[in-house]
């Protein structure tokens, strides 16, 4: 109004930075006072703290199965606390992240409103300055104003320009963010000092240094990140620890944030992006050539150069700790339990793999907070998953190395037959494909089983040293299989979620062009490929267990071929090798039951019946003599085996009974005179093969007369 435009501009320029600092500090102090006033008194605080501790204890214990004590002391919360580099407060969904985002949203909203005022004031000052320079021009349009902060027009406004205002506002916000992150931008501080001195002296800047292009160098004021294991020390020393270099004159953010540190960069990123977009939309068109994303550039450089490398190192240590712990691949101890598919209700996932899954989810939580860097963070997850897979593979090989079952599943013919086996339908991802496999005819099923059975029986004699005799290794394989499947399913879900987030981000970018350029990092490799690797190793564990149980069956039953069944009285018990086999089946089923789902237990133990039935049938060729009591003994052996298999809840009892009934019918034919046997064959020529009927004639049965042309007469029944 007095016409002193230069003086007004100089006053604004000199007072802008301290005023903004005071506004931000006052706002934070008011919020801190509000928080403190809402806190309970000393007595209430003690009671609340005690209640909170009981609540936390209850929450941690709620993950444990009732009436089951986990000897490893494993809970979801405990597992994550043990390996995560950040405390629960600082995690992607922690209270510190929420508080920092809300605080910064509030401050940046205030700064945006201040900048709206500066746009109006800046236009007025530029307009008055132009009118004073050219009195012959009665009116100057706002659109013709020169917005260049280093132009001569800035001299007539006391050095004040809209560009300077935006730079100071962003610089103060940057200082606030540095306090939240505990980082000191030394170059920015020096730059701010130069600007203030220059404007105070009203000296024009002759160098072409852009006021909007902010470049920063960092020095961390607190390089130590609190970890969960130091919780007790933190409580004694205070909730946050400051290094010796923390600036004394700050904004007081520690009073409103539960914790400060570099990991709050995740909650800082999105508010700054939104702030930059708002500022870009507010700027007059002629000012668009000047940079308005200095604050965003600062945050993105900070994330890229400091936050991501720090995170990678921290989480890599957590992964290494998770998979190298002695308990990482030790199946959990259960007195008696059944399998549960819910991790919250106690699914016994191996501690190492559970920790990796939780760490992967946490890293992808950071990715959701910073979509631009999602590709980098997913690459981190892939690196961790690859390292974990190698450790799982090592654990698997330690259990199966040089064992016959492991070598067999690698054979091309065995692998093909196992893939054709309808029992492998439990591995199918596609429901339709699984149904097609399941409805295969009984004839096709028996043909595949017989072909695989013949391959295994031809390996006799099975040597004990070629079998996995340590039950702990078998339990490990079962637990490892289920844990790998759990991680594979989790990876698939995380992969789909990350791809969905990427698609939504690209869609938003295509719908709303931004004033500044933000491109996503390179597209990550699909996590589905890692899920398939984990699932394949999980299936290999089950294949080894299935073949192992079949080889164990052959190992025990091969004793049939070395004895004669000419007992002089009816034995009351099955043979010792059958008792040993059935007790082993029962014991291993009980030990594996908590670690694998019912359909997987069916797969592991479901191959025993077919191999045992075939072994019974083929054993007759090697039995030199057998009498009535011998037939009864073999029937008793088959009944004992049937009872042991029927006790496994997931196995089809009807199928077991049909197969072993066939064995008993076959051996009972030895009690028939030849003519009666011939009549039976004529009526039931498809019940057994020609070779199986012929073998009935070759074994010596005391008291049974077989004519010399018996085989020819049997052969005449079967069509050539």
C-alpha positions as CSV (number, residue, x, y, z in Angstrom):
1,X,0.0,0.0,0.0
2,X,2.9,2.3,0.7
3,X,4.6,1.3,-2.5
4,X,7.6,-0.2,-0.8
5,X,7.4,-3.5,-2.7
6,X,11.2,-4.3,-2.3
7,X,11.1,-3.8,1.4
8,X,8.0,-6.0,1.8
9,X,9.6,-8.7,-0.3
10,X,12.8,-8.5,1.8
11,X,10.9,-8.8,5.1
12,X,9.0,-11.8,3.9
13,X,12.2,-13.4,2.6
14,X,14.0,-12.9,5.9
15,X,11.1,-14.1,8.1
16,X,9.8,-17.0,6.0
17,X,12.1,-19.7,7.2
18,X,11.9,-19.0,11.0
19,X,8.2,-18.5,10.7
20,X,7.6,-21.8,8.9
21,X,9.9,-23.5,11.5
22,X,7.8,-21.9,14.3
23,X,4.5,-22.9,12.8
24,X,5.6,-26.5,12.4
25,X,7.1,-26.7,15.9
26,X,4.0,-25.1,17.4
27,X,1.7,-27.5,15.7
28,X,3.7,-30.5,16.8
29,X,3.9,-29.1,20.4
30,X,0.2,-28.7,20.5
31,X,-0.3,-32.3,19.4
32,X,2.2,-33.5,22.0
33,X,0.3,-31.5,24.7
34,X,-2.9,-33.1,23.6
35,X,-1.4,-36.6,23.8
36,X,0.1,-35.9,27.2
37,X,-3.2,-34.5,28.6
38,X,-5.1,-37.6,27.5
39,X,-2.6,-39.9,29.3
40,X,-3.7,-41.4,32.7
41,X,-2.1,-40.4,36.0
42,X,0.7,-42.2,37.7
43,X,-1.6,-44.7,39.5
44,X,-3.7,-45.2,36.4
45,X,-0.5,-45.6,34.3
46,X,0.8,-48.3,36.5
47,X,-2.5,-50.2,36.4
48,X,-2.8,-49.7,32.6
49,X,0.8,-50.9,32.0
50,X,0.1,-54.0,34.1
51,X,-3.1,-54.7,32.2
52,X,-1.3,-54.1,28.9
53,X,1.3,-56.7,29.9
54,X,-1.3,-59.2,30.7
55,X,-3.1,-58.5,27.4
56,X,0.2,-58.9,25.5
57,X,0.9,-62.1,27.2
58,X,-2.6,-63.4,26.4
59,X,-2.2,-62.4,22.8
60,X,1.1,-64.2,22.5
61,X,-0.3,-67.3,24.1
62,X,-3.4,-67.3,22.0
63,X,-1.4,-68.7,19.1
64,X,-0.6,-71.9,21.0
65,X,-2.8,-74.9,20.7
66,X,-4.8,-75.6,23.9
67,X,-3.4,-78.3,26.2
68,X,-0.3,-78.6,24.1
69,X,3.0,-77.2,25.2
70,X,5.3,-76.4,22.4
71,X,8.7,-77.3,23.6
72,X,10.4,-74.9,21.1
73,X,8.3,-72.1,22.5
74,X,7.2,-71.0,19.0
75,X,4.5,-68.4,18.4
76,X,3.9,-66.3,15.3
77,X,4.7,-63.1,17.3
78,X,7.7,-64.7,19.0
79,X,9.1,-66.0,15.7
80,X,8.9,-62.5,14.1
81,X,10.3,-60.8,17.1
82,X,13.3,-63.2,17.0
83,X,14.3,-62.4,13.4
84,X,12.8,-59.1,12.3
85,X,15.3,-56.2,12.3
86,X,12.5,-53.8,13.4
87,X,10.4,-53.7,16.5
88,X,6.6,-54.3,16.2
89,X,6.1,-50.5,16.7
90,X,8.3,-49.8,13.7
91,X,6.9,-52.6,11.4
92,X,5.0,-51.6,8.2
93,X,1.8,-51.7,10.2
94,X,3.2,-50.5,13.5
95,X,2.1,-47.5,15.5
96,X,5.2,-45.5,14.7
97,X,4.5,-45.8,11.0
98,X,0.9,-44.7,11.5
99,X,1.9,-41.8,13.8
100,X,4.6,-40.6,11.4
101,X,2.2,-40.6,8.4
102,X,-0.5,-38.8,10.3
103,X,1.9,-36.2,11.6
104,X,3.4,-35.6,8.2
105,X,0.0,-35.5,6.5
106,X,-1.1,-32.8,8.9
107,X,2.1,-30.7,8.6
108,X,2.2,-31.0,4.7
109,X,-1.5,-30.0,4.6
110,X,-0.6,-26.9,6.6
111,X,2.3,-26.1,4.3
112,X,0.0,-26.5,1.2
113,X,-2.4,-23.9,2.7
114,X,0.6,-21.6,3.4
115,X,1.8,-22.0,-0.2
116,X,-1.7,-21.0,-1.5
117,X,-1.3,-17.7,0.4
118,X,2.2,-17.2,-1.1
119,X,0.8,-17.7,-4.6
120,X,-1.6,-14.8,-4.0
121,X,1.1,-12.6,-2.3
122,X,3.6,-13.4,-5.0
123,X,1.3,-12.4,-7.7
124,X,0.5,-9.1,-6.0
125,X,4.2,-8.3,-5.4
126,X,5.1,-9.1,-8.9
127,X,2.2,-7.0,-10.2
128,X,3.1,-4.0,-8.0
129,X,6.7,-4.3,-9.0
130,X,5.8,-4.3,-12.6
131,X,3.6,-1.2,-12.2
132,X,6.4,0.7,-10.5
133,X,8.9,-0.2,-13.3
134,X,6.7,0.9,-16.1
135,X,4.3,3.7,-15.1
136,X,3.2,4.1,-18.7
137,X,1.6,0.7,-18.7
138,X,-1.8,1.1,-17.0
139,X,-2.4,-2.6,-16.5
140,X,-0.3,-5.8,-16.5
141,X,-2.0,-9.1,-16.8
142,X,-1.1,-11.8,-14.3
143,X,-0.4,-14.2,-17.1
144,X,2.5,-11.9,-18.3
145,X,4.3,-12.0,-15.0
146,X,7.9,-13.2,-15.2
147,X,8.2,-16.1,-12.7
148,X,12.0,-16.7,-13.0
149,X,13.4,-16.4,-9.5
150,X,16.8,-15.2,-10.8
151,X,15.4,-12.6,-13.2
152,X,15.7,-8.8,-12.6
153,X,12.1,-8.7,-11.4
154,X,13.2,-10.4,-8.2
155,X,15.4,-7.4,-7.4
156,X,12.4,-5.2,-7.3
157,X,10.6,-7.5,-4.9
158,X,13.4,-7.6,-2.4
159,X,14.6,-11.0,-3.6
160,X,11.2,-12.6,-3.0
161,X,9.8,-14.9,-5.6
162,X,7.4,-17.8,-5.6
163,X,10.3,-20.1,-6.5
164,X,12.1,-19.0,-3.4
165,X,9.0,-19.5,-1.2
166,X,8.5,-23.0,-2.6
167,X,12.2,-23.9,-2.0
168,X,12.1,-22.7,1.6
169,X,8.9,-24.6,2.3
170,X,10.3,-27.8,0.9
171,X,13.6,-27.2,2.7
172,X,11.8,-26.9,6.1
173,X,9.7,-30.0,5.4
174,X,12.9,-31.8,4.4
175,X,14.5,-30.8,7.8
176,X,11.4,-32.1,9.6
177,X,11.6,-35.4,7.7
178,X,15.3,-35.7,8.5
179,X,14.5,-35.4,12.2
180,X,11.9,-38.1,11.9
181,X,14.4,-40.3,10.1
182,X,17.3,-39.3,12.3
183,X,19.4,-38.1,9.3
184,X,21.2,-34.8,8.9
185,X,21.2,-33.2,5.4
186,X,24.4,-31.2,5.7
187,X,24.4,-29.9,2.1
188,X,20.8,-28.7,2.5
189,X,21.6,-26.9,5.7
190,X,24.5,-25.1,4.0
191,X,22.3,-24.3,1.0
192,X,19.7,-22.8,3.3
193,X,22.3,-20.6,5.0
194,X,23.6,-19.3,1.7
195,X,20.0,-18.5,0.6
196,X,19.2,-16.6,3.8
197,X,22.4,-14.6,3.7
198,X,22.0,-13.7,0.1
199,X,18.4,-12.6,0.5
200,X,19.2,-10.6,3.6
201,X,21.9,-8.7,1.8
202,X,19.6,-8.4,-1.3
203,X,22.6,-9.6,-3.3
204,X,21.7,-11.1,-6.7
205,X,22.9,-14.6,-7.4
206,X,25.2,-14.7,-10.4
207,X,25.8,-18.4,-10.4
208,X,23.1,-20.4,-12.1
209,X,22.3,-22.4,-9.1
210,X,18.6,-23.4,-9.2
211,X,16.8,-22.7,-5.9
212,X,14.4,-25.5,-6.6
213,X,17.0,-28.2,-7.3
214,X,17.8,-29.6,-3.8
215,X,20.7,-31.9,-3.4
216,X,21.5,-33.4,0.0
217,X,24.3,-35.3,1.7
218,X,23.4,-37.5,4.7
219,X,25.0,-38.2,8.0
220,X,23.0,-40.5,10.2
221,X,22.6,-39.3,13.8
222,X,21.7,-42.7,15.1
223,X,23.1,-45.6,13.2
224,X,21.9,-48.1,15.8
225,X,18.4,-49.5,15.1
226,X,16.6,-50.9,18.2
227,X,16.0,-54.6,17.9
228,X,13.4,-56.6,19.8
229,X,15.9,-58.4,22.0
230,X,16.9,-55.1,23.5
231,X,13.4,-54.3,24.7
232,X,14.2,-54.5,28.4
233,X,17.1,-52.1,28.0
234,X,15.0,-49.7,26.0
235,X,12.3,-49.6,28.7
236,X,15.0,-48.8,31.3
237,X,16.7,-46.1,29.2
238,X,13.6,-44.6,27.6
239,X,11.7,-45.5,24.4
240,X,14.1,-43.9,22.0
241,X,17.9,-43.6,22.0
242,X,19.5,-40.6,20.4
243,X,23.1,-40.5,19.2
244,X,25.5,-37.8,20.3
245,X,25.1,-35.9,17.0
246,X,21.3,-35.2,17.2
247,X,20.6,-31.5,16.7
248,X,19.3,-29.9,19.8
249,X,17.1,-27.4,17.9
250,X,14.5,-29.5,16.2
251,X,10.8,-29.7,15.8
252,X,10.1,-31.9,18.8
253,X,8.8,-34.9,16.8
254,X,10.1,-37.3,19.5
255,X,7.2,-36.1,21.7
256,X,4.6,-37.4,19.3
257,X,6.3,-40.4,17.7
258,X,6.7,-43.7,19.6
259,X,10.0,-44.3,17.8
260,X,12.2,-42.5,15.2
261,X,14.6,-43.9,12.6
262,X,15.3,-44.8,9.1
263,X,12.5,-47.3,8.7
264,X,10.0,-44.5,9.0
265,X,10.9,-43.6,5.4
266,X,8.1,-45.9,4.3
267,X,5.5,-43.8,6.0
268,X,7.1,-40.6,4.8
269,X,7.1,-41.5,1.1
270,X,3.4,-41.5,0.3
271,X,2.5,-38.1,2.0
272,X,5.4,-36.5,0.1
273,X,4.2,-37.9,-3.2
274,X,0.7,-36.5,-2.5
275,X,2.2,-33.2,-1.4
276,X,4.2,-32.9,-4.7
277,X,1.1,-33.7,-6.7
278,X,-0.9,-31.0,-4.9
279,X,1.8,-28.4,-5.4
280,X,2.2,-29.3,-9.0
281,X,-1.6,-28.8,-9.5
282,X,-1.5,-25.4,-7.8
283,X,1.5,-23.9,-9.7
284,X,0.7,-21.4,-12.4
285,X,1.5,-22.7,-15.9
286,X,4.4,-20.3,-16.4
287,X,6.0,-21.6,-13.3
288,X,5.8,-25.3,-14.4
289,X,9.3,-25.1,-15.9
290,X,10.8,-24.7,-12.5
291,X,11.3,-27.8,-10.4
292,X,8.6,-28.4,-7.8
293,X,9.6,-31.9,-6.6
294,X,12.8,-31.2,-4.7
295,X,11.3,-32.7,-1.5
296,X,10.2,-35.8,-3.4
297,X,13.6,-36.1,-5.1
298,X,15.2,-35.9,-1.6
299,X,12.9,-38.7,-0.2
300,X,13.4,-40.9,-3.3
301,X,17.2,-40.5,-3.2
302,X,17.1,-41.2,0.5
303,X,15.1,-44.4,0.0
304,X,17.3,-45.5,-2.9
305,X,20.7,-44.7,-1.4
306,X,20.2,-45.3,2.2
307,X,16.9,-47.0,3.2
308,X,16.9,-49.9,0.7
309,X,20.6,-50.8,1.2
310,X,20.1,-50.7,5.0
311,X,16.9,-52.8,4.8
312,X,18.6,-55.4,2.5
313,X,21.5,-55.8,5.0
314,X,19.2,-55.9,8.0
315,X,16.8,-58.5,6.6
316,X,19.6,-60.6,5.1
317,X,20.9,-60.9,8.6
318,X,17.4,-61.9,9.8
319,X,17.1,-64.5,7.1
320,X,20.5,-65.9,7.9
321,X,19.7,-66.0,11.6
322,X,16.3,-67.7,10.8
323,X,17.7,-70.6,8.7
324,X,21.0,-71.1,10.6
325,X,19.5,-71.5,14.0
326,X,19.8,-75.1,15.4
327,X,16.0,-75.2,15.9
328,X,15.3,-73.9,12.3
329,X,14.8,-77.3,10.8
330,X,13.9,-79.3,13.9
331,X,10.3,-80.6,13.8
332,X,8.3,-79.4,16.8
333,X,7.8,-81.8,19.6
334,X,4.2,-83.0,20.2
335,X,3.0,-85.5,22.8
336,X,-0.1,-86.2,20.9
337,X,-1.8,-84.1,18.3
338,X,-3.6,-84.2,15.0
339,X,-2.8,-82.0,12.0
340,X,-4.4,-78.6,11.6
341,X,-4.1,-76.6,8.4
342,X,-4.4,-73.2,10.2
343,X,-1.1,-71.6,11.1
344,X,-3.0,-69.5,13.8
345,X,-4.2,-72.7,15.4
346,X,-0.8,-74.4,15.5
347,X,0.1,-75.8,12.1
348,X,3.6,-77.1,12.8
349,X,5.5,-75.3,10.1
350,X,9.2,-75.5,10.7
351,X,10.5,-72.5,12.6
352,X,13.0,-71.5,9.9
353,X,10.4,-71.5,7.1
354,X,7.8,-69.8,9.3
355,X,10.3,-67.0,10.0
356,X,11.2,-66.6,6.3
357,X,7.5,-66.4,5.4
358,X,6.9,-63.7,8.0
359,X,10.0,-61.8,6.9
360,X,8.9,-61.9,3.3
361,X,5.5,-60.6,4.2
362,X,7.1,-57.8,6.2
363,X,9.4,-56.8,3.3
364,X,6.4,-56.8,0.9
365,X,4.6,-54.6,3.4
366,X,7.3,-52.0,2.9
367,X,6.8,-52.5,-0.9
368,X,3.1,-51.6,-0.6
369,X,4.0,-48.4,1.3
370,X,6.4,-47.4,-1.5
371,X,5.1,-48.7,-4.9
372,X,7.9,-47.1,-6.9
373,X,10.4,-49.3,-5.2
374,X,8.3,-52.5,-5.1
375,X,10.4,-54.1,-7.8
376,X,13.6,-53.7,-5.7
377,X,11.9,-55.0,-2.6
378,X,10.5,-58.0,-4.4
379,X,13.9,-58.7,-5.7
380,X,15.1,-58.8,-2.1
381,X,12.4,-61.3,-1.2
382,X,13.4,-63.4,-4.1
383,X,17.0,-63.4,-2.9
384,X,15.9,-64.4,0.6
385,X,13.6,-67.2,-0.8
386,X,16.4,-68.5,-3.0
387,X,18.8,-68.7,0.0
388,X,16.2,-70.4,2.1
389,X,15.4,-72.9,-0.7
390,X,19.1,-73.9,-0.8
391,X,19.0,-74.5,3.0
392,X,15.9,-76.6,2.6
393,X,17.5,-78.6,-0.2
394,X,20.5,-79.2,2.0
395,X,18.3,-80.4,4.9
396,X,16.5,-82.7,2.4
397,X,19.7,-84.2,1.0
398,X,21.1,-84.8,4.5
399,X,18.0,-87.1,5.1
400,X,18.0,-89.0,1.8
401,X,21.5,-89.0,0.5
402,X,22.6,-92.5,-0.8
403,X,19.2,-94.0,0.1
404,X,17.5,-96.2,-2.3
405,X,14.2,-94.4,-2.2
406,X,15.9,-91.1,-3.2
407,X,17.6,-92.7,-6.2
408,X,14.5,-94.4,-7.3
409,X,12.3,-91.3,-7.6
410,X,15.0,-89.9,-9.9
411,X,14.7,-92.8,-12.3
412,X,12.8,-91.9,-15.5
413,X,10.5,-95.0,-15.5
414,X,9.7,-94.7,-11.8
415,X,9.0,-91.0,-12.1
416,X,6.6,-91.5,-15.0
417,X,4.7,-94.3,-13.2
418,X,4.4,-92.2,-10.1
419,X,3.1,-89.3,-12.1
420,X,0.5,-91.6,-13.7
421,X,-0.5,-93.1,-10.4
422,X,-4.0,-91.7,-9.4
423,X,-2.7,-91.3,-5.9
424,X,-0.6,-88.3,-7.1
425,X,-3.8,-86.4,-7.8
426,X,-3.3,-84.7,-4.4
427,X,-0.4,-82.8,-6.0
428,X,-2.5,-81.3,-8.8
429,X,-3.0,-77.5,-8.7
430,X,-5.8,-77.7,-11.3
431,X,-9.1,-79.1,-9.9
432,X,-10.3,-80.3,-13.4
433,X,-7.0,-82.1,-14.0
434,X,-7.1,-83.6,-10.5
435,X,-10.7,-84.9,-11.2
436,X,-9.6,-86.5,-14.5
437,X,-6.8,-88.3,-12.8
438,X,-9.0,-89.4,-10.0
439,X,-11.7,-91.0,-12.2
440,X,-9.2,-93.3,-13.9
441,X,-10.6,-96.8,-14.2
442,X,-9.7,-99.5,-11.7
443,X,-8.0,-101.5,-14.4
444,X,-5.7,-98.5,-15.2
445,X,-5.0,-98.0,-11.6
446,X,-4.1,-101.6,-11.0
447,X,-1.9,-101.7,-14.1
448,X,0.1,-98.7,-13.0
449,X,0.4,-100.1,-9.4
450,X,1.5,-103.5,-10.7
451,X,4.1,-102.1,-13.0
452,X,5.6,-100.0,-10.3
453,X,5.3,-102.9,-7.8
454,X,7.2,-105.2,-10.2
455,X,10.1,-102.7,-10.5
456,X,10.4,-102.5,-6.7
457,X,10.1,-106.2,-6.1
458,X,12.8,-106.9,-8.7
459,X,15.2,-104.9,-6.4
460,X,15.1,-107.8,-3.8
461,X,16.9,-108.4,-1.6
462,X,16.5,-105.0,-0.1
463,X,19.4,-104.2,2.3
464,X,18.8,-102.4,5.5
465,X,21.6,-99.9,5.0
466,X,19.8,-98.6,1.9
467,X,16.7,-97.6,3.9
468,X,16.1,-94.6,6.1
469,X,16.0,-96.3,9.4
470,X,16.0,-93.1,11.5
471,X,12.4,-92.1,12.2
472,X,13.5,-88.6,13.0
473,X,14.6,-88.1,9.4
474,X,11.3,-89.4,8.2
475,X,9.5,-87.0,10.5
476,X,11.7,-84.2,9.2
477,X,10.8,-85.0,5.6
478,X,7.1,-85.0,6.5
479,X,7.4,-81.7,8.3
480,X,9.6,-80.2,5.6
481,X,7.1,-81.2,3.0
482,X,4.2,-79.5,4.7
483,X,6.3,-76.4,5.6
484,X,7.5,-76.0,2.0
485,X,3.9,-76.3,0.8
486,X,2.8,-73.7,3.3
487,X,5.5,-71.2,2.1
488,X,4.7,-72.0,-1.6
489,X,1.0,-71.1,-1.0
490,X,2.0,-68.0,0.8
491,X,4.4,-67.0,-2.0
492,X,1.6,-67.4,-4.6
493,X,-0.7,-65.2,-2.6
494,X,2.0,-62.6,-2.1
495,X,2.9,-62.7,-5.8
496,X,-0.7,-62.2,-6.9
497,X,-1.1,-59.3,-4.4
498,X,2.1,-57.6,-5.5
499,X,1.1,-57.9,-9.2
500,X,-2.3,-56.5,-8.4
501,X,-0.8,-53.5,-6.7
502,X,1.5,-53.0,-9.7
503,X,-1.4,-53.1,-12.1
504,X,-3.4,-50.6,-10.0
505,X,-0.4,-48.3,-9.9
506,X,0.0,-48.4,-13.6
507,X,-3.8,-47.8,-14.1
508,X,-3.7,-44.7,-11.9
509,X,-0.7,-43.4,-13.8
510,X,-2.5,-43.8,-17.1
511,X,-5.6,-42.2,-15.8
512,X,-4.0,-39.2,-14.1
513,X,-0.8,-37.8,-15.7
514,X,1.4,-36.2,-13.0
515,X,3.4,-33.0,-13.3
516,X,6.6,-34.8,-12.3
517,X,8.0,-38.1,-13.6
518,X,7.9,-41.2,-11.4
519,X,8.7,-44.5,-13.1
520,X,8.5,-47.8,-11.4
521,X,11.7,-49.9,-11.1
522,X,12.2,-52.9,-13.4
523,X,9.4,-55.4,-13.3
524,X,10.2,-58.2,-10.9
525,X,10.5,-61.8,-11.8
526,X,7.2,-63.6,-11.1
527,X,7.2,-65.1,-7.5
528,X,5.2,-68.0,-8.9
529,X,8.4,-69.6,-10.2
530,X,9.8,-69.7,-6.6
531,X,6.5,-71.1,-5.4
532,X,6.8,-73.9,-7.9
533,X,10.4,-74.7,-6.8
534,X,9.3,-74.9,-3.1
535,X,6.3,-77.1,-4.1
536,X,8.4,-79.5,-6.2
537,X,10.8,-80.1,-3.3
538,X,7.7,-80.6,-1.0
539,X,6.4,-83.3,-3.4
540,X,9.8,-84.9,-3.6
541,X,9.8,-85.3,0.2
542,X,6.4,-87.1,-0.1
543,X,7.6,-89.3,-3.0
544,X,10.6,-90.4,-1.0
545,X,8.3,-91.2,2.0
546,X,5.9,-93.2,-0.2
547,X,8.7,-95.3,-1.8
548,X,10.4,-95.7,1.5
549,X,7.4,-97.3,3.1
550,X,7.0,-99.6,0.1
551,X,10.7,-100.6,0.3
552,X,10.3,-101.2,4.1
553,X,7.3,-103.5,3.3
554,X,9.4,-105.4,0.8
555,X,12.3,-105.6,3.2
556,X,10.1,-107.2,5.9
557,X,8.1,-109.5,3.6
558,X,11.1,-110.8,1.7
559,X,11.5,-113.2,4.7
560,X,8.6,-115.2,3.4
561,X,10.7,-116.6,0.6
562,X,13.3,-118.1,3.0
563,X,11.0,-120.3,5.0
564,X,8.6,-123.3,4.6
565,X,5.1,-123.1,5.9
566,X,4.8,-126.6,7.2
567,X,3.6,-125.9,10.7
568,X,2.3,-128.8,12.8
569,X,-0.1,-126.6,14.7
570,X,-2.1,-123.4,14.3
571,X,-0.1,-120.4,15.4
572,X,-1.9,-117.7,17.4
573,X,0.2,-114.8,16.2
574,X,1.3,-113.5,12.9
575,X,4.9,-114.0,11.8
576,X,7.5,-111.9,13.5
577,X,8.3,-109.9,10.3
578,X,4.7,-109.0,10.0
579,X,4.5,-107.9,13.6
580,X,7.6,-105.8,13.0
581,X,6.2,-104.3,9.9
582,X,2.8,-103.5,11.3
583,X,4.2,-101.9,14.5
584,X,6.5,-99.8,12.3
585,X,3.6,-98.6,10.2
586,X,1.6,-97.7,13.3
587,X,4.5,-95.9,14.9
588,X,5.5,-93.9,11.9
589,X,1.9,-92.9,11.2
590,X,1.5,-91.7,14.8
591,X,4.7,-89.7,14.5
592,X,3.9,-88.1,11.2
593,X,0.2,-87.4,11.9
594,X,0.7,-83.9,13.3
595,X,2.9,-82.8,10.4
596,X,1.0,-83.8,7.2
597,X,-2.6,-83.4,6.0
598,X,-4.8,-86.5,5.7
599,X,-4.6,-86.7,1.9
600,X,-0.8,-86.6,2.2
601,X,-0.7,-89.3,4.8
602,X,-2.9,-91.4,2.5
603,X,-0.2,-90.9,-0.2
604,X,2.7,-91.8,2.1
605,X,1.1,-95.0,3.5
606,X,-1.4,-95.8,0.6
607,X,1.2,-97.6,-1.5
608,X,1.9,-100.2,1.2
609,X,-1.2,-102.3,0.5
610,X,-0.6,-102.8,-3.3
611,X,3.1,-103.7,-2.8
612,X,2.2,-106.1,0.1
613,X,-0.5,-107.8,-1.9
614,X,1.8,-108.3,-4.9
615,X,4.6,-109.5,-2.6
616,X,2.2,-112.1,-1.0
617,X,1.2,-113.3,-4.5
618,X,4.8,-113.5,-5.9
619,X,6.1,-115.2,-2.7
620,X,4.2,-118.4,-3.5
621,X,6.8,-119.0,-6.3
622,X,9.6,-119.2,-3.8
623,X,7.7,-121.1,-1.1
624,X,8.7,-124.8,-1.6
625,X,6.1,-126.4,0.6
626,X,3.0,-125.3,2.5
627,X,0.3,-127.1,4.4
628,X,-3.1,-126.1,5.9
629,X,-1.6,-124.4,8.9
630,X,0.8,-122.5,6.6
631,X,-2.1,-121.2,4.6
632,X,-3.8,-120.1,7.8
633,X,-0.6,-118.4,8.9
634,X,-0.3,-116.4,5.7
635,X,-4.0,-115.4,5.9
636,X,-3.4,-114.3,9.5
637,X,-0.4,-112.2,8.3
638,X,-2.6,-110.5,5.7
639,X,-5.3,-109.8,8.3
640,X,-2.8,-108.2,10.7
641,X,-1.5,-106.0,7.9
642,X,-5.0,-105.0,6.9
643,X,-5.8,-104.0,10.5
644,X,-2.7,-101.9,10.8
645,X,-3.5,-100.1,7.5
646,X,-7.1,-99.6,8.4
647,X,-6.1,-97.8,11.6
648,X,-4.7,-95.0,9.4
649,X,-7.7,-92.7,9.3
650,X,-7.0,-91.2,5.9
651,X,-6.7,-94.6,4.0
652,X,-9.6,-96.2,2.0
653,X,-10.4,-99.2,4.1
654,X,-12.6,-100.8,1.5
655,X,-9.8,-100.8,-1.1
656,X,-7.4,-102.4,1.4
657,X,-9.9,-105.1,2.2
658,X,-10.5,-105.9,-1.4
659,X,-6.9,-106.3,-2.2
660,X,-6.0,-108.4,0.8
661,X,-9.2,-110.5,0.5
662,X,-7.9,-111.4,-2.9
663,X,-4.6,-112.6,-1.3
664,X,-6.5,-114.8,1.2
665,X,-8.7,-116.2,-1.5
666,X,-5.6,-117.0,-3.6
667,X,-3.9,-118.9,-0.8
668,X,-7.0,-120.7,0.3
669,X,-7.2,-122.3,-3.2
670,X,-4.2,-124.4,-2.1
671,X,-6.6,-126.3,0.2
672,X,-8.7,-127.5,-2.8
673,X,-8.3,-130.8,-4.6
674,X,-7.2,-130.4,-8.2
675,X,-10.5,-131.1,-9.8
676,X,-12.3,-128.5,-7.5
677,X,-9.5,-126.0,-8.2
678,X,-10.0,-126.6,-12.0
679,X,-13.7,-126.0,-11.7
680,X,-13.0,-122.8,-9.7
681,X,-10.6,-121.6,-12.4
682,X,-13.2,-122.2,-15.1
683,X,-15.8,-120.1,-13.2
684,X,-13.4,-117.3,-12.2
685,X,-10.8,-117.2,-15.0
686,X,-10.5,-113.4,-14.6
687,X,-10.0,-113.3,-10.9
688,X,-6.3,-114.3,-11.2
689,X,-3.9,-114.4,-14.2
690,X,-3.0,-117.6,-16.0
691,X,0.5,-117.4,-14.5
692,X,-0.9,-117.0,-10.9
693,X,-3.2,-120.0,-11.4
694,X,-0.3,-122.1,-12.7
695,X,1.9,-121.2,-9.7
696,X,-0.8,-122.8,-7.5
697,X,0.1,-126.1,-9.1
698,X,3.8,-125.8,-8.7
699,X,4.0,-125.5,-4.9
700,X,4.1,-128.7,-2.9
701,X,1.0,-129.2,-0.6
702,X,1.1,-132.4,1.5
703,X,-1.8,-134.6,0.7
704,X,-2.7,-132.9,-2.6
705,X,-2.3,-134.8,-5.8
706,X,-1.6,-132.9,-9.0
707,X,-1.8,-134.9,-12.3
708,X,1.1,-134.5,-14.8
709,X,-1.1,-132.7,-17.3
710,X,-2.5,-130.3,-14.8
711,X,-0.8,-127.2,-16.3
712,X,-2.0,-128.1,-19.8
713,X,-5.6,-128.5,-18.6
714,X,-5.4,-125.2,-16.8
715,X,-4.0,-123.6,-19.9
716,X,-6.9,-124.9,-22.0
717,X,-9.2,-122.7,-20.0
718,X,-7.5,-119.5,-20.9
719,X,-7.8,-118.3,-24.5
720,X,-4.5,-118.1,-26.4
